[in-house]
Amino acid sequence: LVILSSGIVVVYKSFFLCADYLTRLSLRLDANQLLDNKISEIKRHVKEYKDLSFSRSGILPFFESNHKQIEFSYQTEVEPVLGADALYRLGVRLSWQEHGVTKHLERMSILEIG
């Protein structure tokens, strides 16, 4: 009976651990998509207006992931590329809270003005 009880505990523990990993992976995939969308939005703005007057930081609308409301915030950095007049390096950082810990996801891209 003790062996059977121990086996059940191990199976349940493994199950809940896997469920937690899947939740985290799902949230990370959602964050990846939001980050790609933000970069595309910035590139469209730069292409249309030919300037760098986009919002450098902010909070995205609440996002629902696994029946939870998640608040994502973003920060951007723009630096000129040395030796190229119309090229800029764009860095976008997305942040959110997951189990009380702040998580980050970053991506770099190149912007061309003109």
N, C-alpha and C positions, 0 to 999 in steps of 0.2 A: 504494500500500500504506500509506503514511503517513497519507493522508487517511482511508482506511477504518479504520485503527487509532484515529485520533483520534475518529472518529465513534462507534466502539464504546465508547471511554472515556467520552464525553459521555453516551451512552445509559445505560450502567451507573451513572454518577454520578447522573444524574437519577432512575433507578429506586430506588437506595438512599436518596436524599434524600426521595423520596415515601414510601417505606416507613417511614422515620424519622418523618416528619410524621404518618402514619396511626397509628403507635404512640403518639405523644404525644397526638394527638387522642382516641384510644381511652381512654387513661389519664385524660385530662381529663374525658371523659364519665362514666367510672366514679367519679371523685372528685365530680363534680356530683351523681350519684345518692346516694353515701354522705352527702354534706352535706345533701341534702334529707331523707334518712332520719333523720339525727341531729336535725335541727330538728323533724321530726314526733314523734320519740321524746320530746324535751324538752316539746313542747306537750302530748302525751298525759299526761306525768307531772304537769305543772302543772295540767291540767284535772282529773285524778283526785285529786291530793292537795292542791290549792289552796295550794301553797307553792313556794318556789324552792330546794328542797333537793336538786337534781339535781347530778350530778358536773360540775364546771366545766372539767376537762381530763382527758385520758387518751389511751390508745392503742387504736385499734380492732383487732379481730382481723385477722391477716394476710389480705390480699386478693390473689387471683391475677388478674393482668391480662397477657394475651399470654404466658402460660406463665412469668411471673415473680411471685415473692412480693413484694408491696409493703406496707410498713408505713405506715399513715396515723395521724397524731395530730391531736387537736382541742383547741381552747381556746374557752371561751365567756366572754362579758361580758354582764352584766345591769345595766341602768341604769334608774332610774325615768323615766318620761316626765313632763316638767314640766307641771303643771296637770291631771294625771289620776292619781287615787289608785290605781287598780287596773291601770294599764297600765305595762308595762316593755318597754324596747327590748332585744332579744336579738341579740347578734352572735356568730356561730360562724365560726371560722377552722380550716380543714383544711390540714394540711401533709404533705408526702411528699418523698422523694428521687427525683430523676429525672436520670440521667446525672451523678451527683455534685453536683447543684445542688438546693437546697431550693426546692420550689414551694409556693405558697399559693393557696387559694381561700377567699373570704369571702362571707358572706351575712348580711343583717340581717332581722329579723322582729319582730313585736310579740306580747307575751304579755299575756294578761288573766287576772287572778286574781279569782275571785269570780263 
